[in-house]
Every structure is written in structure tokens, then in C-alpha cells.
Amino acid sequence: MIRDTMTGPGADDEATGSQIAQARPFAEAFPALAEAMRKASGLTA
């Protein structure tokens, strides 16, 4: 299977503790996308 041959980012479904520690909030990492999602859902502040 293709999945069995994958390596690198995305090859493992589980995040490690260090990856979680480095994670940023979605709205901080993708501000324009987060704003577009807020507007589309009617949740603008």
C-alpha cells in the first residue's frame, strides 16, 4: 500500500508530545482563513 511506504511529515497520524507543545492556535497560524470561517458562519466579533 502507498500508506505503508510514506515517510516524513504526515506519515504518522499521531502527534508527538513535542509537536503538540510547538502547536499554535489555528487562528494564530492561519488568521485570514480563520476570519473567513468566522464571517461565513456569522460569528464575527
VMD Tcl script that draws the C-alpha trace (Angstrom):
set ca {
  {0.00 0.00 0.00}
  {1.04 3.58 -0.58}
  {0.46 4.47 3.08}
  {2.97 1.81 4.14}
  {5.69 3.49 2.08}
  {5.07 7.04 3.33}
  {7.75 8.72 5.38}
  {8.21 12.23 6.71}
  {5.52 14.74 7.74}
  {2.05 13.25 7.61}
  {3.28 9.67 7.67}
  {2.15 9.16 11.26}
  {-1.39 10.01 12.36}
  {-0.34 10.65 15.95}
  {1.30 13.90 17.04}
  {4.21 13.59 19.42}
  {4.38 15.50 22.69}
  {6.97 17.87 21.26}
  {4.80 18.54 18.19}
  {1.84 19.34 20.43}
  {4.00 21.63 22.57}
  {5.02 23.59 19.45}
  {1.49 23.80 18.01}
  {-0.07 27.24 17.61}
  {-3.78 28.06 17.78}
  {-5.48 27.74 14.38}
  {-6.49 31.42 14.29}
  {-2.91 32.47 15.02}
  {-1.38 30.16 12.41}
  {-3.98 30.93 9.72}
  {-5.53 34.31 10.55}
  {-7.07 35.02 7.12}
  {-8.65 31.59 6.90}
  {-9.95 31.81 10.47}
  {-11.50 35.21 9.73}
  {-13.15 33.90 6.55}
  {-14.57 30.97 8.53}
  {-15.91 33.31 11.23}
  {-17.56 35.52 8.62}
  {-19.06 32.54 6.77}
  {-20.54 31.15 9.99}
  {-21.79 34.54 11.23}
  {-19.52 34.51 14.29}
  {-17.71 37.81 13.65}
  {-16.99 39.83 16.74}
}
mol new
graphics top color blue
foreach p $ca { graphics top sphere $p radius 0.5 }
foreach p [lrange $ca 0 end-1] q [lrange $ca 1 end] { graphics top cylinder $p $q radius 0.2 }
display resetview
